[in-house]
């Protein structure tokens, strides 16, 4: 009997100890109470946001940080660490919205805390007004000889073309990256693929071609942050602003890529057979693996994305301009404009909106194409546009001709400015302030 009592005693002792330990376990993260900013308070980019909060925990606080996330709770700006003082502390911190790329919209200030075991995340909604996006400079690519390509810009009065940077070798394409304030130039047979920082004219990266009887680089495409280069050996390579690789795909055996376009996460390429006149459009996944392909009979001049599922293909078939629409979902290309264009070739094209496009024609006319009607009407005459650019913010059209660059109001087509070039103009690029 005595043994049973002893056993019961030890059982109760163990049980009490067990439950006492359970009670002492720390299952709760720190508590955070916002004092400032207020819910839905408004700020401008470059403002300082005073963040006030109380943070407490029953055991300890090991870390406190403040960050900014967008409406989807994805990181939008840097995270700042707040010094930890005690298990019960007051945060009074100034968080700088010093990111010129923040767009206007709803954001959340996020206070993240930890007690070493449990984390807590507390949000406060604010509204941020971004810096207006405007054209900062207009860059011109030109050449005076086959062995040198030049990068210049138009002065603020739109009266003089100012030399900026010279590139050795020939040319196949150029681009300007507003996000990182850089320009890129790509050669064909002899010219390198080079990135230049526009703030100080320094070279960020340069990839030299292997010079032979065949071209080395065959195309250049740029999106908001990266550059994509087509090569005759079939490689399609993507690089960030530092020149580090971010993408790689390989053209169909025996073909080489030329014009490129990213749309809704897919890379679309025009690929040409090295030994025949065969051409096709090939779509690649974001991973670089091939998704689908479709034969075409035109030489592509420009891709213009209509929407996430359709891309306009402007080009020429046997020297005659054609307008086609590529359906990514059904892997099909068709003619949305069932009539013949004016005799001659398409030289350039630019998107105004999902239904409206301007087409530079070899006959010296710039046509307006409307998808919904459908119709092709004369927009401007007397301009042989080798390249067209549209600034949605100011509603301006920029027209590059062989020896002249002009800007027009859209849709009135009123001439705003014009400047002549002493060198042959190859193209223009718009640099925005962000």
C-alpha positions in Angstrom: 0.0 0.0 0.0 2.8 2.3 1.0 4.5 1.5 -2.4 1.4 2.5 -4.3 1.2 5.8 -2.4 4.8 6.5 -3.3 4.1 5.7 -7.0 1.1 8.0 -7.0 3.1 10.7 -5.4 5.9 10.5 -8.0 3.3 10.4 -10.8 1.7 13.6 -9.6 5.0 15.2 -9.2 6.0 14.4 -12.8 2.6 15.6 -14.1 2.8 18.9 -12.2 6.4 19.4 -13.5 5.3 18.6 -17.1 2.4 21.0 -17.1 4.5 23.7 -15.4 7.1 23.4 -18.1 4.4 23.6 -20.8 3.1 26.9 -19.2 6.6 28.3 -19.3 7.1 27.6 -23.0 7.1 30.8 -25.1 4.5 30.4 -27.9 3.8 34.1 -28.5 5.7 36.7 -30.5 6.2 40.3 -29.5 3.3 42.6 -29.4 3.4 45.7 -31.6 1.1 48.7 -31.3 1.4 51.5 -34.0 1.2 55.1 -32.8 2.3 56.7 -36.1 1.8 57.0 -39.0 -2.0 57.1 -39.0 -3.9 54.6 -41.1 -4.1 55.8 -44.8 -1.8 58.7 -44.2 -0.3 60.2 -47.4 3.3 60.8 -48.3 5.4 61.7 -51.3 8.5 59.9 -52.5 11.6 61.3 -50.7 9.6 62.1 -47.6 10.6 60.9 -44.1 8.0 58.9 -42.4 8.0 59.1 -38.6 7.3 55.6 -37.3 6.2 55.4 -33.6 5.2 52.1 -31.9 5.4 50.2 -28.7 7.0 46.8 -28.8 6.9 44.3 -25.9 7.4 40.7 -25.1 7.1 38.6 -21.9 10.7 37.2 -22.3 12.9 39.2 -24.7 13.1 41.1 -27.9 16.0 40.1 -30.2 15.3 42.1 -33.3 13.1 45.0 -34.7 13.0 46.1 -38.3 10.9 48.5 -40.4 10.3 48.0 -44.1 7.9 49.0 -46.9 5.8 46.5 -48.9 3.4 47.1 -51.8 -0.3 46.2 -52.0 0.6 42.6 -52.7 2.8 42.6 -49.6 5.9 42.2 -51.7 9.1 44.1 -50.7 9.0 47.6 -52.2 11.9 49.3 -50.4 14.8 48.5 -48.1 14.5 47.1 -44.6 15.9 49.2 -41.7 17.0 47.7 -38.4 16.0 49.4 -35.1 18.3 49.1 -32.1 16.8 46.8 -29.4 16.8 48.3 -25.9 14.6 46.1 -23.7 11.7 43.6 -23.7 9.4 46.6 -23.5 10.5 49.5 -25.7 9.3 52.5 -27.7 10.2 52.8 -31.4 10.6 56.3 -32.7 12.2 56.0 -36.1 12.3 58.0 -39.3 11.9 55.8 -42.4 13.1 57.5 -45.6 11.0 56.9 -48.8 14.2 57.6 -50.9 13.3 55.3 -53.8 12.5 57.3 -56.9 11.0 54.2 -58.5 8.1 53.9 -56.1 4.8 54.4 -58.1 1.8 56.1 -56.7 -0.5 53.8 -54.8 -1.2 51.9 -51.5 1.7 50.6 -49.5 2.2 49.1 -46.0 4.8 50.0 -43.4 5.8 46.7 -41.8 7.3 46.3 -38.4 8.9 42.9 -38.0 9.9 41.7 -34.5 11.3 38.6 -32.9 11.9 37.2 -29.4 14.4 34.7 -30.7 11.8 32.0 -31.2 8.6 33.7 -32.4 8.2 36.4 -35.0 5.5 39.1 -35.3 4.6 41.2 -38.3 2.4 44.3 -37.9 1.2 46.5 -40.9 0.1 50.1 -41.2 -1.5 51.2 -44.6 -0.2 54.4 -46.2 -0.5 56.1 -49.6 2.5 57.2 -51.5 2.6 59.7 -54.4 5.4 58.9 -56.9 7.6 61.2 -58.7 6.1 62.1 -62.1 7.8 60.2 -65.0 9.1 62.6 -67.7 11.4 62.4 -70.6 14.9 63.5 -69.4 16.9 63.2 -72.7 16.5 62.0 -76.2 19.5 59.9 -77.3 20.5 59.5 -81.0 22.4 56.6 -82.5 24.2 57.5 -85.7 27.3 56.6 -87.8 29.7 58.4 -90.0 31.6 55.3 -91.1 31.2 51.5 -91.0 33.8 51.2 -88.3 32.3 53.5 -85.7 28.8 54.1 -84.2 28.1 57.2 -82.1 25.8 57.9 -79.3 24.6 61.5 -79.0 21.7 63.4 -77.4 19.5 66.4 -78.3 20.0 69.5 -76.1 17.1 70.9 -74.0 16.2 73.4 -76.7 15.9 70.6 -79.3 18.2 72.5 -81.6 21.6 70.8 -81.4 22.8 67.2 -81.3 25.5 66.8 -78.7 28.1 64.0 -79.1 28.4 61.7 -76.0 30.1 58.3 -76.6 31.8 56.6 -79.6 31.7 52.9 -80.2 34.1 51.0 -82.4 32.6 48.6 -85.0 29.3 48.2 -86.7 25.7 48.3 -85.4 22.6 46.3 -85.1 20.7 47.8 -82.2 20.7 50.2 -79.2 18.6 50.8 -76.1 18.3 53.1 -73.1 17.4 51.8 -69.7 15.7 54.5 -67.6 15.5 52.5 -64.4 19.3 52.2 -64.2 20.1 55.3 -66.4 22.2 53.3 -68.8 22.6 53.0 -72.6 23.5 49.8 -74.4 24.9 49.4 -77.9 25.2 46.2 -79.9 27.3 45.5 -83.0 26.7 43.0 -85.8 29.9 41.7 -87.3 32.5 43.8 -85.6 30.9 45.9 -82.9 30.7 44.8 -79.3 27.7 44.6 -77.0 28.4 47.4 -74.5 26.7 49.1 -71.6 27.4 52.7 -70.6 26.3 54.5 -67.4 24.8 57.8 -68.5 25.6 59.7 -65.3 29.3 59.6 -65.9 29.8 58.0 -69.4 31.6 55.0 -67.9 31.5 51.5 -69.4 29.7 49.0 -67.2 30.3 45.9 -69.4 31.4 45.0 -72.8 31.2 41.7 -74.8 33.3 41.4 -77.9 32.3 39.5 -81.0 34.3 36.8 -82.7 34.9 38.4 -86.0 34.3 36.2 -89.0 32.4 36.1 -92.4 29.2 35.5 -90.4 27.6 38.0 -88.1 28.1 37.5 -84.4 25.3 39.5 -82.8 22.0 39.4 -84.7 19.5 41.4 -82.6 19.0 43.4 -79.4 15.9 43.8 -77.2 15.5 45.6 -73.9 12.8 45.7 -71.3 12.6 47.9 -68.2 15.6 46.3 -66.5 17.4 43.8 -68.7 18.9 43.5 -72.2 18.5 40.5 -74.4 21.0 39.8 -77.2 20.5 37.4 -80.2 23.5 35.7 -81.6 24.2 33.9 -84.9 25.3 30.8 -83.1 21.7 30.5 -81.9 22.1 31.7 -78.4 19.7 34.2 -76.9 21.3 35.7 -73.8 19.8 38.1 -71.2 22.0 40.4 -69.1 21.2 42.8 -66.2 22.6 46.3 -65.8 25.8 45.0 -64.5 26.3 42.6 -67.4 25.5 39.5 -65.3 23.6 36.7 -67.1 19.9 36.5 -66.3 18.5 34.5 -69.2 19.6 31.9 -71.8 17.7 30.1 -74.6 18.8 28.4 -77.7 17.3 28.7 -81.2 16.2 25.8 -83.3 19.2 23.9 -84.8 20.2 25.5 -88.1 18.3 28.7 -87.3 19.5 32.0 -85.8 17.4 34.5 -83.8 16.9 38.1 -84.9 14.1 40.2 -83.6 13.1 39.5 -79.9 10.1 40.4 -77.7 9.1 39.5 -74.2 5.3 39.3 -73.6 3.5 38.1 -70.5 6.6 36.1 -69.4 7.3 34.5 -72.8 10.2 35.3 -75.1 9.0 35.5 -78.7 11.7 35.4 -81.4 11.9 35.7 -85.1 14.3 32.9 -86.3 15.8 32.5 -89.8 17.3 29.4 -91.4 21.0 29.8 -92.1 20.8 28.0 -95.5 17.3 28.8 -96.9 14.6 31.5 -96.8 12.6 29.7 -94.1 11.5 31.8 -91.1 9.4 31.2 -88.0 8.3 32.6 -84.8 9.4 30.6 -81.7 8.1 31.1 -78.2 10.2 30.3 -75.1 9.2 29.9 -71.5 10.8 32.2 -68.9 13.2 29.4 -68.1 14.5 29.5 -71.7 13.1 26.2 -72.8 11.1 26.1 -76.1 7.3 26.2 -75.9 6.1 26.4 -79.5 6.8 27.6 -83.0 5.0 28.7 -86.1 6.3 29.3 -89.7 6.0 32.8 -91.1 6.7 34.3 -94.6 7.7 37.9 -93.6 10.8 39.6 -92.4 10.0 41.1 -89.1 10.5 44.8 -88.6 8.8 45.3 -85.2 6.9 43.4 -82.5 4.2 45.3 -80.7 2.4 43.6 -77.9 -1.4 44.2 -78.2 -2.2 42.4 -74.9 -1.0 39.5 -72.8 -2.1 36.9 -75.4 -1.5 38.7 -78.8 1.5 40.4 -80.4 1.4 42.4 -83.6 4.1 41.5 -86.1 4.9 44.3 -88.5 7.2 43.5 -91.4 7.6 42.8 -95.1 7.0 39.9 -97.5 9.0 40.2 -100.7 9.5 43.9 -100.0 5.8 44.6 -99.4 4.5 45.7 -96.0 2.3 43.3 -94.0 0.4 43.5 -90.7 -0.1 40.2 -88.8 -1.2 39.3 -85.3 0.4 36.4 -83.4 -2.0 34.5 -81.1 0.2 33.0 -78.3 -2.5 30.8 -76.8 -3.4 29.0 -80.1 0.1 29.4 -81.7 -1.4 31.0 -84.8 -0.7 34.0 -86.9 -3.3 35.8 -89.0 -4.0 39.0 -91.0 -6.3 41.3 -89.0 -6.1 43.9 -91.8 -7.4 42.0 -94.9 -6.4 44.6 -97.4 -3.1 45.5 -99.2 -1.0 48.2 -97.8 0.5 50.9 -100.0 3.2 49.7 -102.3 6.6 49.6 -100.6 8.1 48.4 -97.3 7.4 49.0 -93.6 10.4 50.6 -92.0 9.2 51.1 -88.4 6.1 50.8 -86.1 5.1 51.9 -82.7 2.2 51.2 -80.4 -0.1 54.0 -79.2 -2.6 51.9 -77.4 -4.0 48.3 -77.7 -6.0 49.3 -80.9 -3.8 52.0 -82.5 -0.4 51.8 -84.1 1.7 54.1 -86.3 3.6 52.7 -89.2 6.6 54.3 -90.9 6.5 53.5 -94.6 9.2 53.7 -97.3 7.0 56.0 -99.4 7.5 58.8 -96.9 4.1 58.4 -95.2 3.4 57.6 -91.6 0.1 55.6 -91.4 -2.2 55.1 -88.5 -3.5 51.6 -88.2 -6.6 50.9 -86.1 -7.4 47.3 -85.1 -11.1 47.7 -84.2 -12.3 49.3 -87.4 -10.0 48.0 -89.1 -8.5 50.8 -91.0 -5.2 52.3 -92.3 -5.2 56.1 -92.7 -2.6 58.7 -93.5 -1.2 60.3 -90.3 1.8 62.3 -91.6 3.4 62.8 -95.0 6.9 63.7 -96.0 8.7 61.7 -93.3 10.6 58.5 -94.1 10.6 57.2 -90.5 13.4 54.7 -89.9 12.3 54.6 -86.3 9.3 55.8 -84.3 8.9 56.4 -80.5 5.8 57.4 -78.5 5.8 59.1 -75.2 2.5 58.4 -73.5 3.0 61.0 -70.8 3.4 64.0 -73.0 1.5 62.5 -76.0 4.4 63.1 -78.3 5.6 61.2 -81.3 9.3 61.2 -82.1 10.3 60.4 -85.7 13.8 59.5 -86.7 14.8 59.9 -90.4 18.1 59.4 -92.0 19.2 63.0 -91.3 16.5 64.5 -89.1 14.7 64.0 -85.8 11.3 65.5 -85.3 8.7 65.5 -82.5 4.9 65.9 -83.0 1.9 66.3 -80.8 -0.4 63.3 -80.8 -3.1 63.0 -82.0 -3.1 66.4 -83.8 0.2 65.6 -85.7 1.3 69.3 -85.1 5.1 69.7 -85.4 6.7 70.7 -82.1 10.5 70.5 -82.8 12.9 69.4 -85.5 16.7 69.1 -85.6 19.0 68.0 -88.4 21.8 65.5 -88.1 25.1 65.6 -90.0 25.5 61.8 -89.5 23.2 59.0 -90.7 20.7 58.4 -88.0 20.2 54.8 -87.0 17.6 55.2 -84.2 16.4 57.1 -81.2 15.8 56.2 -77.6 13.9 58.1 -74.8 15.6 58.4 -71.4 13.1 59.0 -68.6 14.0 60.5 -65.2 13.3 57.1 -63.5 
